[in-house]
């Protein structure tokens, strides 16, 4: 079984983090969507979601 891959565009590294988010204009408050991140993209993907007030939590994958 192949490891889960980072969600950053073009990245093929194994994911080590889950970024849990939702768009309040589209999703109910309890719904969580997931982006996966490698160590190198954890911060940039988190910042992207946080800038839009979408980021809810970051947990180990």
N, C-alpha and C positions, 0 to 999 in steps of 0.2 A: 504494500500500500504506500502510495506517494505521500509525502508530508504536505500539509496545507501551505499554500503559497501566499506571500504578502500581497495586499490589494493595491499597492502603489503601481502606477503605470510602468510597465516594462520590467518590473522587479520579479525575479524568479527565486528569491531567497525564501527559506522556510519561515513561516509565521511563528512568532513567539508571544504575540500580544493580540488581544481582542479589543477593539474600540467599539463600545456600545453606544448607539446614537438613535435619535429619531428627529424627524422634521415635524414640529408641532402643527404645522399647517396641513400636513397629510396624515399623520399617525396619531392614534390615541396616546395619552400620556404614558401608559404602562408598556406600550410596544417598544421593543428594542431591535434595531437592525444591527448587523455586525460587519465591520471591516476588519480584516486581519492585517497585522503589521509585523515586519521584521524589526530587529533592534535599530537598524539604520533609518527606518521610516516612521517609527513610533511617534516621534516628536512632530514631524511635518504633517502627518495625517491627523494627529490630534489637534494641532493648531488650526488646520483647515476646518475641521468640524467645530471646534470651539469658537472660531471667528463668526460662525453662523448660528451660534447657540444651539447646536445639534448634539454636541458631545455630552453623554451622560455618565460614562464610566470607562475606565481602562483596566483590564484584568489580564492575568497571565493566560496564555492559550495552552 
